[in-house]
Amino acid sequence: MPDPTVVALGSVDPALVRGPLRGQATFVAHPGPDDLAAAVGAIVRADAVVDRDALDRMPNCRVLARTGVGVDLVDVAEATARGIAVVITPDSGSQAVAEGVLGMALHLVKRFGPLNRLVREGQWARRAEVPVGDLCGSLVGIIGYGRIGRRVGVLAEAFGMRVLAHDPFATPPDAVNCPDVTELVAHSDIITLHLPLSDATRHLVDRRFLTAVKPGAVLVNCGRGGLVDLDAVRDALVAGRLSGVGLDVYDPEPPAHHPLFDHPDVLLTPHLMGMSIRAEAATYTDAAQGVADVLAGRRPAALANPEWMPASCAKERTR
């Protein structure tokens, strides 16, 4: 009897997932309709849409493993209703994203972009016209203090930065907690976003938010693209309210070109801060392990639908 089929939804390197799946399932990197129909599980990339229609094409699916934590494009409610576990991989990319945040902050505060252009263009004599800032002694405001937000705080403190944190869903420790987000942004030299995207958080960074920002602050978004209103951010940057913007995430992805992208004090990366070489390997390994756990009747380490339980446990509960 052939092994069950696990498919890729999006581009997945087979070498990174076959280890945990060995002995459990055959992995198909480029599935056709028959593969989808037979699939008991899927490794799901961030840009893959898993809606009702996609689930209809996978009637035997028991587990979806998302490479990352965002499930904006996955119909979790529908998957749950069908008894499908939705695995996430929250720990694998936290360090990489946090490093990306500090890397963007360094680039923007130290003005690496403008200074690089001066040397390349033979404008050495103009170097005094570019003010170079400091991380040490500055204040970073972290909005969303989960795994990544906390890791950003640790790295920021290593640079000698002060930390404030605001989280509408969980209270940060007293030493860093700032219950009023307006107060946080009014004092922050660097603002970094790490909230999930929801109706309550969409366009959190809008014109009203930006009027409270400390003049000259740097904004970094490695969270979710929909957290920011790009028009409002561009106007704040042009007006000098913001001195720099770093974006790794967009809404939608890939994004249509926006005038903000042309500003010289904007740093853009294509949603890869959580996918360093080490983090990418860990993310796919964790996703595949989650699939293997479900197929073996075990509960995975992390779920977007924590109410899901293995069939054996569900039967036991109904006795």
DRENDO-1510 file (C-alpha; in Angstrom, 1 decimal, always signed):
<recs>
REC; n; res; u; v; w
REC; 1; MET; +0.0; +0.0; +0.0 .
REC; 2; PRO; +1.6; +3.3; -1.0 .
REC; 3; ASP; +2.4; +6.0; +1.6 .
REC; 4; PRO; -0.1; +8.8; +2.1 .
REC; 5; THR; +0.5; +12.0; +0.1 .
REC; 6; VAL; +1.5; +15.3; +1.5 .
REC; 7; VAL; +1.6; +18.2; -1.0 .
REC; 8; ALA; +3.2; +21.6; -1.3 .
REC; 9; LEU; +1.0; +24.7; -1.6 .
REC; 10; GLY; +3.5; +27.2; -2.9 .
REC; 11; SER; +7.2; +26.7; -3.5 .
REC; 12; VAL; +8.7; +24.2; -0.9 .
REC; 13; ASP; +12.2; +22.7; -1.1 .
REC; 14; PRO; +11.6; +18.9; -0.8 .
REC; 15; ALA; +15.0; +18.4; +1.0 .
REC; 16; LEU; +13.8; +20.5; +3.9 .
REC; 17; VAL; +10.6; +18.5; +4.6 .
REC; 18; ARG; +11.3; +14.9; +3.7 .
REC; 19; GLY; +13.2; +14.1; +6.9 .
REC; 20; PRO; +10.3; +14.5; +9.3 .
REC; 21; LEU; +7.9; +12.9; +6.8 .
REC; 22; ARG; +10.0; +9.8; +6.1 .
REC; 23; GLY; +8.0; +6.7; +6.9 .
REC; 24; GLN; +4.8; +8.8; +7.2 .
REC; 25; ALA; +4.1; +10.2; +3.8 .
REC; 26; THR; +5.3; +10.8; +0.2 .
REC; 27; PHE; +5.9; +14.5; -0.5 .
REC; 28; VAL; +4.8; +16.0; -3.8 .
REC; 29; ALA; +6.4; +19.4; -4.5 .
REC; 30; HIS; +4.4; +20.2; -7.7 .
REC; 31; PRO; +1.0; +18.6; -7.1 .
REC; 32; GLY; -1.6; +18.1; -9.9 .
REC; 33; PRO; -5.4; +17.6; -9.3 .
REC; 34; ASP; -5.0; +13.9; -8.5 .
REC; 35; ASP; -2.3; +14.6; -5.9 .
REC; 36; LEU; -4.5; +17.3; -4.3 .
REC; 37; ALA; -7.4; +14.9; -4.2 .
REC; 38; ALA; -5.4; +12.2; -2.5 .
REC; 39; ALA; -3.5; +14.5; -0.1 .
REC; 40; VAL; -3.8; +14.0; +3.6 .
REC; 41; GLY; -1.7; +17.0; +4.4 .
REC; 42; ALA; -0.1; +20.1; +2.9 .
REC; 43; ILE; +2.9; +22.3; +3.6 .
REC; 44; VAL; +1.5; +25.8; +3.0 .
REC; 45; ARG; +3.7; +28.8; +2.0 .
REC; 46; ALA; +2.7; +32.3; +3.2 .
REC; 47; ASP; +1.4; +33.4; -0.2 .
REC; 48; ALA; -0.8; +30.4; -0.8 .
REC; 49; VAL; -4.5; +30.9; -0.5 .
REC; 50; VAL; -6.3; +28.0; +1.3 .
REC; 51; ASP; -10.0; +28.9; +1.0 .
REC; 52; ARG; -13.1; +26.8; +0.8 .
REC; 53; ASP; -12.5; +26.0; -2.9 .
REC; 54; ALA; -8.9; +24.9; -2.2 .
REC; 55; LEU; -10.2; +22.7; +0.7 .
REC; 56; ASP; -12.8; +21.2; -1.6 .
REC; 57; ARG; -9.9; +20.1; -3.9 .
REC; 58; MET; -8.4; +18.3; -1.0 .
REC; 59; PRO; -11.2; +16.2; +0.5 .
REC; 60; ASN; -8.9; +13.8; +2.4 .
REC; 61; CYS; -6.8; +16.6; +4.0 .
REC; 62; ARG; -6.2; +16.2; +7.7 .
REC; 63; VAL; -3.5; +18.8; +8.3 .
REC; 64; LEU; -2.3; +22.1; +6.9 .
REC; 65; ALA; +1.1; +23.3; +8.0 .
REC; 66; ARG; +1.8; +27.0; +7.5 .
REC; 67; THR; +5.4; +28.0; +7.2 .
REC; 68; GLY; +5.2; +30.9; +9.7 .
REC; 69; VAL; +2.5; +32.2; +12.0 .
REC; 70; GLY; +0.2; +34.3; +9.8 .
REC; 71; VAL; -2.9; +32.6; +8.6 .
REC; 72; ASP; -4.5; +35.6; +6.9 .
REC; 73; LEU; -4.9; +33.6; +3.7 .
REC; 74; VAL; -6.1; +30.3; +5.3 .
REC; 75; ASP; -9.7; +29.8; +6.1 .
REC; 76; VAL; -9.0; +28.5; +9.6 .
REC; 77; ALA; -12.7; +28.3; +10.6 .
REC; 78; GLU; -13.6; +26.2; +7.5 .
REC; 79; ALA; -10.6; +23.9; +8.1 .
REC; 80; THR; -11.5; +23.5; +11.7 .
REC; 81; ALA; -15.1; +22.6; +10.7 .
REC; 82; ARG; -13.7; +19.9; +8.5 .
REC; 83; GLY; -11.5; +18.5; +11.3 .
REC; 84; ILE; -8.3; +19.8; +9.8 .
REC; 85; ALA; -5.4; +20.8; +12.0 .
REC; 86; VAL; -3.8; +24.1; +11.1 .
REC; 87; VAL; -0.2; +23.9; +12.2 .
REC; 88; ILE; +1.9; +27.0; +12.6 .
REC; 89; THR; +5.7; +27.4; +13.2 .
REC; 90; PRO; +6.0; +30.3; +15.6 .
REC; 91; ASP; +9.5; +29.7; +17.0 .
REC; 92; SER; +11.5; +29.0; +13.9 .
REC; 93; GLY; +11.7; +32.5; +12.5 .
REC; 94; SER; +11.5; +34.7; +15.6 .
REC; 95; GLN; +15.2; +35.4; +15.9 .
REC; 96; ALA; +15.6; +36.0; +12.2 .
REC; 97; VAL; +12.7; +38.5; +12.1 .
REC; 98; ALA; +14.0; +40.3; +15.2 .
REC; 99; GLU; +17.5; +40.6; +13.6 .
REC; 100; GLY; +15.8; +42.0; +10.5 .
REC; 101; VAL; +14.1; +44.7; +12.6 .
REC; 102; LEU; +17.3; +45.7; +14.1 .
REC; 103; GLY; +19.1; +45.5; +10.7 .
REC; 104; MET; +16.5; +47.9; +9.2 .
REC; 105; ALA; +16.7; +50.2; +12.2 .
REC; 106; LEU; +20.5; +50.3; +11.9 .
REC; 107; HIS; +20.3; +51.0; +8.1 .
REC; 108; LEU; +17.8; +53.9; +8.6 .
REC; 109; VAL; +19.3; +55.4; +11.7 .
REC; 110; LYS; +22.9; +55.2; +10.5 .
REC; 111; ARG; +21.8; +56.5; +7.1 .
REC; 112; PHE; +23.6; +53.8; +5.2 .
REC; 113; GLY; +21.6; +54.4; +2.0 .
REC; 114; PRO; +22.4; +58.1; +1.6 .
REC; 115; LEU; +26.0; +57.7; +2.8 .
REC; 116; ASN; +26.6; +54.8; +0.3 .
REC; 117; ARG; +25.3; +57.0; -2.5 .
REC; 118; LEU; +27.6; +59.9; -1.5 .
REC; 119; VAL; +30.7; +57.7; -1.8 .
REC; 120; ARG; +29.5; +56.0; -5.0 .
REC; 121; GLU; +28.7; +59.3; -6.7 .
REC; 122; GLY; +31.9; +61.0; -5.6 .
REC; 123; GLN; +30.1; +63.4; -3.2 .
REC; 124; TRP; +32.5; +62.9; -0.2 .
REC; 125; ALA; +32.5; +66.6; +0.6 .
REC; 126; ARG; +28.8; +66.5; +1.3 .
REC; 127; ARG; +29.0; +63.9; +4.0 .
REC; 128; ALA; +28.4; +66.4; +6.8 .
REC; 129; GLU; +25.0; +67.1; +5.3 .
REC; 130; VAL; +23.8; +63.6; +6.3 .
REC; 131; PRO; +23.1; +63.4; +10.1 .
REC; 132; VAL; +24.0; +60.0; +11.5 .
REC; 133; GLY; +21.9; +58.8; +14.5 .
REC; 134; ASP; +22.5; +56.4; +17.3 .
REC; 135; LEU; +20.8; +53.3; +18.6 .
REC; 136; CYS; +22.4; +53.4; +22.0 .
REC; 137; GLY; +20.3; +55.7; +24.3 .
REC; 138; SER; +17.4; +55.8; +21.9 .
REC; 139; LEU; +13.9; +54.3; +22.7 .
REC; 140; VAL; +12.3; +51.5; +20.7 .
REC; 141; GLY; +8.5; +51.2; +20.9 .
REC; 142; ILE; +7.4; +47.6; +20.3 .
REC; 143; ILE; +3.8; +47.2; +19.4 .
REC; 144; GLY; +2.9; +43.6; +19.8 .
REC; 145; TYR; +5.0; +41.8; +22.5 .
REC; 146; GLY; +4.8; +38.2; +21.5 .
REC; 147; ARG; +7.7; +35.9; +20.6 .
REC; 148; ILE; +9.1; +38.3; +18.0 .
REC; 149; GLY; +8.4; +41.5; +19.9 .
REC; 150; ARG; +10.1; +40.1; +23.0 .
REC; 151; ARG; +13.1; +39.0; +21.0 .
REC; 152; VAL; +13.4; +42.5; +19.4 .
REC; 153; GLY; +13.5; +43.9; +23.0 .
REC; 154; VAL; +16.3; +41.6; +24.0 .
REC; 155; LEU; +18.4; +42.6; +20.9 .
REC; 156; ALA; +17.6; +46.3; +21.4 .
REC; 157; GLU; +18.8; +46.2; +25.0 .
REC; 158; ALA; +22.1; +44.7; +23.8 .
REC; 159; PHE; +22.5; +47.9; +21.7 .
REC; 160; GLY; +21.9; +50.0; +24.8 .
REC; 161; MET; +18.4; +51.0; +23.8 .
REC; 162; ARG; +15.5; +51.6; +26.1 .
REC; 163; VAL; +12.4; +49.5; +25.5 .
REC; 164; LEU; +8.7; +50.3; +25.7 .
REC; 165; ALA; +6.1; +47.7; +24.7 .
REC; 166; HIS; +2.3; +47.8; +24.0 .
REC; 167; ASP; +0.1; +44.8; +23.3 .
REC; 168; PRO; -3.7; +45.0; +23.1 .
REC; 169; PHE; -4.0; +41.3; +23.6 .
REC; 170; ALA; -1.5; +40.5; +26.4 .
REC; 171; THR; +0.1; +42.7; +29.1 .
REC; 172; PRO; +3.9; +43.1; +28.7 .
REC; 173; PRO; +6.0; +43.0; +31.9 .
REC; 174; ASP; +5.8; +46.1; +34.1 .
REC; 175; ALA; +9.3; +47.2; +33.3 .
REC; 176; VAL; +8.5; +47.8; +29.7 .
REC; 177; ASN; +4.7; +48.0; +29.6 .
REC; 178; CYS; +3.0; +51.1; +28.1 .
REC; 179; PRO; -0.8; +50.6; +28.1 .
REC; 180; ASP; -1.4; +53.8; +26.0 .
REC; 181; VAL; -0.1; +53.3; +22.5 .
REC; 182; THR; -0.3; +57.1; +21.8 .
REC; 183; GLU; +2.1; +57.6; +24.7 .
REC; 184; LEU; +4.4; +54.9; +23.4 .
REC; 185; VAL; +4.7; +56.4; +19.9 .
REC; 186; ALA; +5.1; +59.9; +21.3 .
REC; 187; HIS; +8.3; +58.9; +23.0 .
REC; 188; SER; +9.7; +56.3; +20.6 .
REC; 189; ASP; +12.7; +56.9; +18.3 .
REC; 190; ILE; +12.0; +53.6; +16.6 .
REC; 191; ILE; +8.5; +52.0; +16.3 .
REC; 192; THR; +8.3; +48.4; +15.3 .
REC; 193; LEU; +5.1; +46.5; +14.6 .
REC; 194; HIS; +4.4; +42.9; +15.6 .
REC; 195; LEU; +0.6; +42.5; +15.8 .
REC; 196; PRO; -1.6; +40.0; +13.9 .
REC; 197; LEU; -3.8; +41.5; +11.2 .
REC; 198; SER; -7.4; +41.8; +12.1 .
REC; 199; ASP; -10.3; +44.2; +11.7 .
REC; 200; ALA; -9.1; +45.9; +14.9 .
REC; 201; THR; -5.5; +46.3; +13.8 .
REC; 202; ARG; -5.9; +47.0; +10.0 .
REC; 203; HIS; -4.4; +50.4; +9.2 .
REC; 204; LEU; -3.4; +50.8; +12.9 .
REC; 205; VAL; -0.7; +53.2; +11.5 .
REC; 206; ASP; -3.0; +55.8; +10.0 .
REC; 207; ARG; -2.9; +59.6; +9.9 .
REC; 208; ARG; -4.2; +59.9; +13.4 .
REC; 209; PHE; -1.6; +57.5; +14.7 .
REC; 210; LEU; +1.2; +59.4; +12.9 .
REC; 211; THR; +0.2; +62.8; +14.3 .
REC; 212; ALA; +1.3; +61.5; +17.7 .
REC; 213; VAL; +4.6; +60.1; +16.5 .
REC; 214; LYS; +7.8; +61.7; +17.9 .
REC; 215; PRO; +9.2; +63.9; +15.0 .
REC; 216; GLY; +12.0; +62.1; +13.2 .
REC; 217; ALA; +11.0; +58.6; +14.3 .
REC; 218; VAL; +11.8; +55.5; +12.3 .
REC; 219; LEU; +8.9; +53.1; +11.5 .
REC; 220; VAL; +9.7; +49.4; +10.8 .
REC; 221; ASN; +7.0; +46.9; +9.8 .
REC; 222; CYS; +8.0; +43.2; +9.7 .
REC; 223; GLY; +4.6; +42.2; +11.0 .
REC; 224; ARG; +1.7; +42.4; +8.6 .
REC; 225; GLY; +1.4; +44.7; +5.6 .
REC; 226; GLY; -2.2; +45.7; +6.4 .
REC; 227; LEU; -1.1; +47.3; +9.7 .
REC; 228; VAL; -0.1; +50.4; +7.9 .
REC; 229; ASP; -1.8; +52.9; +5.6 .
REC; 230; LEU; +0.9; +53.6; +3.0 .
REC; 231; ASP; -0.6; +56.9; +1.9 .
REC; 232; ALA; -0.5; +58.2; +5.4 .
REC; 233; VAL; +3.1; +56.9; +6.0 .
REC; 234; ARG; +4.3; +58.6; +2.8 .
REC; 235; ASP; +2.8; +61.9; +3.8 .
REC; 236; ALA; +4.4; +61.7; +7.2 .
REC; 237; LEU; +7.8; +60.9; +5.7 .
REC; 238; VAL; +7.6; +63.8; +3.2 .
REC; 239; ALA; +6.5; +66.1; +6.0 .
REC; 240; GLY; +9.5; +65.0; +8.2 .
REC; 241; ARG; +7.3; +63.5; +10.9 .
REC; 242; LEU; +9.1; +60.2; +10.1 .
REC; 243; SER; +12.8; +60.1; +9.1 .
REC; 244; GLY; +12.8; +56.6; +7.7 .
REC; 245; VAL; +10.6; +53.6; +7.0 .
REC; 246; GLY; +11.5; +49.9; +6.7 .
REC; 247; LEU; +9.0; +47.5; +5.2 .
REC; 248; ASP; +9.3; +43.7; +4.8 .
REC; 249; VAL; +5.5; +43.1; +4.5 .
REC; 250; TYR; +2.8; +44.4; +2.2 .
REC; 251; ASP; -0.9; +44.1; +1.5 .
REC; 252; PRO; -1.3; +42.4; -0.9 .
REC; 253; GLU; +1.9; +40.5; -1.7 .
REC; 254; PRO; +3.5; +41.1; -4.0 .
REC; 255; PRO; +2.5; +44.8; -3.8 .
REC; 256; ALA; +1.6; +47.1; -6.5 .
REC; 257; HIS; +4.0; +50.0; -6.8 .
REC; 258; HIS; +3.3; +52.8; -4.4 .
REC; 259; PRO; +4.9; +56.3; -4.4 .
REC; 260; LEU; +6.2; +55.6; -0.9 .
REC; 261; PHE; +8.6; +53.1; -2.4 .
REC; 262; ASP; +10.4; +55.8; -4.4 .
REC; 263; HIS; +11.4; +57.8; -1.3 .
REC; 264; PRO; +15.2; +57.7; -0.6 .
REC; 265; ASP; +14.6; +57.1; +3.2 .
REC; 266; VAL; +12.5; +53.9; +2.6 .
REC; 267; LEU; +14.1; +50.5; +2.9 .
REC; 268; LEU; +12.1; +47.6; +1.2 .
REC; 269; THR; +12.6; +43.9; +1.4 .
REC; 270; PRO; +10.3; +41.2; -0.1 .
REC; 271; HIS; +8.9; +39.5; +3.1 .
REC; 272; LEU; +12.1; +37.5; +3.7 .
REC; 273; MET; +13.2; +38.7; +7.2 .
REC; 274; GLY; +11.9; +35.6; +8.8 .
REC; 275; MET; +13.5; +33.3; +6.1 .
REC; 276; SER; +17.2; +33.5; +6.8 .
REC; 277; ILE; +19.1; +30.3; +5.8 .
REC; 278; ARG; +18.9; +28.8; +9.3 .
REC; 279; ALA; +15.3; +30.0; +9.9 .
REC; 280; GLU; +14.0; +28.7; +6.6 .
REC; 281; ALA; +15.4; +25.3; +7.3 .
REC; 282; ALA; +13.9; +25.3; +10.8 .
REC; 283; THR; +10.5; +26.6; +9.5 .
REC; 284; TYR; +10.1; +23.8; +7.0 .
REC; 285; THR; +11.3; +21.2; +9.4 .
REC; 286; ASP; +8.9; +22.4; +12.0 .
REC; 287; ALA; +6.0; +22.4; +9.5 .
REC; 288; ALA; +6.8; +18.9; +8.3 .
REC; 289; GLN; +7.1; +17.7; +11.9 .
REC; 290; GLY; +3.7; +19.1; +12.6 .
REC; 291; VAL; +2.3; +17.2; +9.6 .
REC; 292; ALA; +4.0; +14.0; +10.8 .
REC; 293; ASP; +2.6; +14.5; +14.3 .
REC; 294; VAL; -1.0; +14.8; +13.1 .
REC; 295; LEU; -0.6; +11.8; +10.8 .
REC; 296; ALA; +0.8; +9.8; +13.7 .
REC; 297; GLY; -2.1; +10.8; +16.0 .
REC; 298; ARG; -0.1; +13.3; +18.0 .
REC; 299; ARG; -0.9; +16.9; +18.9 .
REC; 300; PRO; +1.5; +19.3; +17.1 .
REC; 301; ALA; +3.6; +21.8; +19.0 .
REC; 302; ALA; +1.6; +24.9; +17.8 .
REC; 303; LEU; -1.8; +25.3; +16.2 .
REC; 304; ALA; -3.7; +28.2; +14.7 .
REC; 305; ASN; -6.9; +26.3; +15.8 .
REC; 306; PRO; -6.0; +25.1; +19.3 .
REC; 307; GLU; -9.4; +23.6; +19.7 .
REC; 308; TRP; -8.5; +20.9; +17.2 .
REC; 309; MET; -7.5; +17.5; +18.7 .
REC; 310; PRO; -6.4; +14.2; +17.3 .
REC; 311; ALA; -9.2; +11.9; +16.4 .
REC; 312; SER; -8.2; +9.4; +19.1 .
REC; 313; CYS; -8.6; +12.1; +21.8 .
REC; 314; ALA; -11.9; +13.3; +20.3 .
REC; 315; LYS; -13.3; +9.8; +20.6 .
REC; 316; GLU; -12.0; +9.5; +24.1 .
REC; 317; ARG; -13.7; +12.8; +25.1 .
REC; 318; THR; -17.1; +11.7; +23.7 .
REC; 319; ARG; -17.2; +8.5; +25.8 .
</recs>
